[in-house]
Amino acid sequence: MKKYFGLIGLFLLASCSAKADKQSAPEPKPLARVDFPTYEKRVLPNGLTVYALEYHEQPVVSLRLMITAGADNDPANLPGVAAFTADLLNKGTKTRTATQIAEAIDQVGGSVEASGDMESTVISASVLTDSVGLAFELMTDVLMNPAFAPAELARAQQQSLSNLTANMEDPDFIADAVFDRVIYGPHPYGHLTSGTLTSIPKMKREDLVQFHDKYYAPNISALAIVGDLSTADAFKLAEQWFGSWTKKDVPRPQNPEVPKMEGRRIVVIDKPDAVQTEIRVGHTTVPRKDPDYFNVLVASYVLGGTGSGRLSQTLRVERGLTYGAYASIQPRKRPGSFYSTTDTRTEKTAEALNLVLGELQKLRDSEVPPQELQNAKSYLIGSFPLSIEVPNDLATRLTTVFLYDLGDDYLKTYRDKLADVTAGDVLRAARDKISADNTAVVLVGKADDFKKQLEGLGKVEIIPIKKVDLDSPNLTR
């Protein structure tokens, strides 16, 4: 009987499925509104901006200190100093060794980390609520009393050199690094945040000490305290542990202007053993604070959103040229970058490149159809709640607002600003801010097999991979 019942059940399920298939798919429900939680902000007497946000879903507190000085403040001809300074913070202080720091935080199941990015340095900690005092203690110790031990610096240099040497054989890494150099030239945005094969061995302890003394200051920093802690206690702890941090007159970096692309520049990095070609196409775009940022953001998703953008549809679905094709924005305080990325079989290099350029031009030719525009905005709006699910994510959002000076109402209006983007806005932004002609093209692959295919697309520069010099704005030694 069980056997017959199973067969009947399967038949009924199949019948129901057949009927359901004949019916039209239900209309998607409107996205439920999820707003950023309420938080408070204060500025301490030393200039440190403090955000406090109560989040009692879990007995966890996340601390995130952002100093708005990073690789764009690296000394001339010595890229990587900001990153190394940050990396060595939790590798020993004047009273604790690296091992003692690690053991202290491990014993309470927490974490303390530090890292340097292009425009900022971040020290973060995450602990259970009952260990929040230890988190503050360790954070302020690594912030204010780093040892910068020569042995730790030597170890970090050796590890970084090993990693970079391996990366210099990776076409994906090379394509990204060369692309940044091509669009930014001598501006610090064009150099590697982690340092180069030339700069890393040159770093001395004094370089890190000077960077720390010059740029680690409360008046250019923000501290986000998010989690299972009252607002009153959060501000009290911030004052207790960070109130003695000394305010400084921090010099502004004297950087050159971010260059604009004039015409199409095609740079080919010849890697004879490559089995496919890495492709990057793009140029500089609006600063993060620019009113057109949201319009360009929506345009980038229409062009190359994950799995659903025009590039993926054209190159992957229709032509079978790649496993993935995307477009994105790299935000910066000054002009960021707008770029497309994909890879393809060597013999299909020019075909794939022409399709990318063609899709860029289509963005400028006509308005995005209503449904395509709505899909892009719905994804961007719908993904917002996923980025604020845990205390660490919330803290990251708050310090990002500080970094780009986006205003106290930014997180409250983020979804509305995206929802307000029109097809006309996207078209205008595309025509003003996106180009297939004034753009950089970087190709990393077996040049002999596709260089003739590039005729007519623009001036082509071919650089053997062994001669690539990322220290030079011209990319060659």
Helices and strands as residue ranges (DSSP letters): H 2-22, E 40-43, E 49-54, E 60-67, G 71-73, H 81-87, H 98-106, E 111-116, E 121-128, G 129-131, H 132-144, H 150-167, H 171-184, G 188-190, G 200-202, H 205-215, G 218-220, E 221-227, H 231-242, E 265-270, E 276-284, H 293-304, H 310-311, I 312-318, E 325-330, E 337-345, G 346-348, H 349-365, H 370-383, G 385-388, H 391-404, H 410-419, H 423-433, E 440-445, G 447-449, G 451-454, E 459-464, G 465-467
